[in-house]
Amino acid sequence: MMMIKTQLNRLKRQTQWSWERMCREMHRVMAEEGPSHTTLFRYANGRVKHHNKIVERWIRVATDRLMREES
């Protein structure tokens, strides 16, 4: 299984979206609000102080859905 950091950076590189746009697109595909763009940025850079399993699962599912949508 790919790490969240790798998934986020790969998606950002493929789509060339800003972190704000990526956040909005994730909210759209998940049909609910989720982590903010600053949280996504912290996870992508590995600067998360307190890892949250629920947030990590949400990000993983959202990136999977966006990658499938993009291909």
Buried (B, 14 or more C-beta within 10 A) or exposed (E): EEEBEEBBBBBBEEBEBEBEEBBEBBBEBBEEEBBEBEBBBBBBEEEBEEEEEEBBEBBBBBBBBBBEEEE
